Amino acid sequence: MNSNPGASARAELFRDRNFLWLIGGGTLSLLGDQFTLIALPWLVLTMTGDTLVLGTVLALISVPRALFILVGGAIVDRHSPKKVLMVTKYVNTLLLGLLAGLILADALTMPMVYALSLGIGVSTAFSIPSGTAMMPNVVAPAHLPAANSMFLGLRQLSMFVGPLLAGLLIALFGDGAGGSMASAKGIALAFAFDAFSFALSAWTLAQVASRWTAPTGGGVPAAVWSSIAEGLRHVWRDAALRTCFIYWAAVALLIMGPIHIALPVLASTRPELGAAAFGIMVGAHGAGTLAGMIVSGIRPGLRIGSLGTTILAFDAVIGLLFIPLGQIGAAWQGAGLMVAIGLLGGFMHVAVYTWIQRRVPPALMGRAMSLFMFIFMGLAPVSAAITGWIMRGVTLGQLFAACGGALVVLAALAFGTSQMRNVTDVRPVAR
């Protein structure tokens, strides 16, 4: 008997050319995304020097992504993840290639940046659910934990390497110093690399054989909004899914704001910290997340009782680790806390991802995954706005303590009053 099923599954995946095509192209695309993540803010600040304009550009990406991600999930379930993902790759290749070309031609204006950013945001609303729904249609159910661990781990790794390479590229070939697009060749090349990564990943995706089949039942396919409603009803009627999704929405509201708003404010307002310390803490969180994903791939069955109990226990510990963040006086202290938070979060991310993919019927996969992603991506701006408002009346120490304490209380209440503790990895019997 194999004592390490995780290792056996990974070995089989490495022999699966179908999986290798998917993960190879997906990783390249994720790496390219990091180039745009660095280049776009730099471009806007180079052109305007106005943080309000930068906020507007980022909103044009994030708001349509949040608004249309459920629509994207419905479209994915009607037309297959592979087809929708392929279209988004072509669209992003065109948008980013156009952005790079306009910079090199010194013909880019802010209205063009607004329009292109809006297009990228809408495209992302369709690429996220299609991308997350691809894996169950490519690998066997038994291999999903190992496949998700590998893919999410590579995504996390791209978040380390990508920004470093993008920053180096921009610095070497021109960062638009002085506000001149004539000296912004490095920014243009960063966008060009991302466009190339989308084009190449579209080619690798074309090599992938998907097991997706069109929904059966005959008749005209349901309207998009009816299809979305069907997906929401399915999640609501499944007690385990409903309980988990509501719980995760509460967690996102408690945690996303402090991570995105309060942590950089903490670093910038403490003389003993600063920008370098902020980078170290964010990097430490990423390193911990990657390590957690790796552990989840190696030991996919590691649990404290049930899956639900494990989720609640890990969240309670994360809450306790959040409490002292507002009192740190050195980068190493923040880094240690963020490594631990990332380790726990990364492990559970893979487990939860796999649980949803196994539990939801293939015909509803796109809608279910889009709702899951909406919880953490769509609620992030809400959490950030709430955090910014709260910070006007409380100290950073009080904010982190309150958020961490609230997460501990929430986990305890969910354990005592909900069905979370009874959620297991066992796939429900089809009816």
Secondary structure, DSSP 8 states (H G I E B T S, - for coil): --S-HHHHHHHHHHT-HHHHHHHHHHHHHHHHHHHHHHHHHHHHHHHH--HHHHHHHHHHHHHHHHHHHHHHHHHHHHH-HHHHHHHHHHHHHHHHHHHHHHHHTT---HHHHHHHHHHHHHHHHHHHHHHHHHGGGTS-GGGHHHHHHHHHHHHHHHHHHHHHHHHHHHHHH---GGG-GGG-HHHHHHHHHHHHHHHHHHHHHHT---------S-SS---HHHHHHHHHHHHHHSHHHHHHHHHHHHHHHHHHHIIIIIHHHHHHH-TTS-HHHHHHHHHHHHHHHHHHHHHHHH-TT--SSSHHHHHHHHHHHHHHHHGGGGG--SHHHHHHHHHHHHHHHHHHHHHHHHHHHHHS-GGGHHHHHHHHHHHHHHSHHHHHHHHHHHTTTS-HHHHHHHHHHHHHHHHHHHHHHSSGGG--SS-----
